[in-house]
Amino acid sequence: MIAAALVPLLTKLSGDLLSPAEGGLSWEEVDRHRQVAYLELGSLLGQESASAVAKMSLLDLQSYVGARYAFGKGWGPLWLFIDEL
């Protein structure tokens, strides 16, 4: 039942625009080069897509931070600012 509800959402997120074969956002690269990642999700068509991208981005960042903590690597402090989550 839950899997059937996820199929339309995952179909939207698996397109080339949101899931490129090459490139894309790498939290390790952002951390290493001390960059700023800004996600403008208000420009996405539909609240479901924006919400799903926000959740997946935060879960991916959480995974990176957990791995960084567990393996003791990193290039300084990480700052996270979230507006209207």
CORWO-V502021 format. One record per pair of residues at least 12 apart in sequence whose ideal C-beta (glycine too) atoms are under 6 Angstrom apart, sorted by sequence separation. I is the first residue (numbers start at 1). J is the second residue. D is the distance in whole Angstrom. If there is no record, write none. Layout:
BEGIN
I	J	D
I	J	D
END
This chain:
BEGIN
41	53	6
41	54	6
27	61	6
12	49	6
27	64	4
13	52	6
9	52	6
32	75	5
31	75	5
END
